[in-house]
Amino acid sequence: MENLGVPLLVQLCLAFGVAGLLWPEKFVGVFDVLMFPWPASFRTVRANSIAAILLSLSWLLSMLVRAH
């Protein structure tokens, strides 16, 4: 069970990243709360979604390298 933590985190980052790219209007309200002093826009949601996808890919690569 302890081996499922990182792959689950990778899947969550990938899922939220893709969802943020496909439906940014649904995430703008969440980003308004998270980024309080700054107004959230579709551009910031898309930038954070791309960053989440890149983060999940880097974790996936590190898991593959560690496995071999």
SVG drawing of the C-alpha trace seen along z (x, -y; Angstrom):
<svg xmlns="http://www.w3.org/2000/svg" viewBox="-17 -42 35 44">
<polyline fill="none" stroke="black" stroke-width="0.4" points="0.0,0.0 2.9,-2.4 3.9,-2.1 0.7,-3.8 1.4,-7.3 3.5,-8.7 1.6,-7.2 -1.7,-8.4 -0.2,-11.9 0.9,-11.8 -2.6,-10.8 -4.2,-13.5 -1.9,-16.2 -2.4,-14.9 -6.2,-14.8 -6.4,-18.4 -4.0,-19.6 -6.1,-18.2 -9.3,-19.4 -8.0,-22.9 -7.0,-23.0 -10.4,-21.7 -12.7,-23.6 -10.9,-26.7 -14.2,-28.4 -14.9,-25.8 -11.6,-26.4 -11.6,-30.2 -13.7,-30.3 -11.2,-28.0 -8.2,-30.1 -10.0,-33.3 -9.9,-31.8 -6.4,-30.3 -4.7,-33.4 -6.6,-36.0 -4.7,-39.2 -4.5,-38.6 -7.6,-38.2 -7.8,-34.8 -8.2,-34.6 -8.3,-31.9 -4.6,-32.6 -3.5,-31.8 -5.7,-28.7 -4.2,-27.4 -0.6,-28.2 -1.2,-26.3 -2.7,-23.4 0.3,-23.2 2.6,-23.3 0.6,-20.5 0.9,-18.4 4.7,-19.0 5.0,-18.2 3.2,-14.9 5.4,-14.0 8.6,-14.8 7.4,-12.6 6.5,-9.8 10.0,-10.0 11.6,-9.9 9.6,-6.8 10.6,-5.1 14.3,-6.0 14.1,-4.8 12.5,-1.5 15.5,-0.6"/>
</svg>
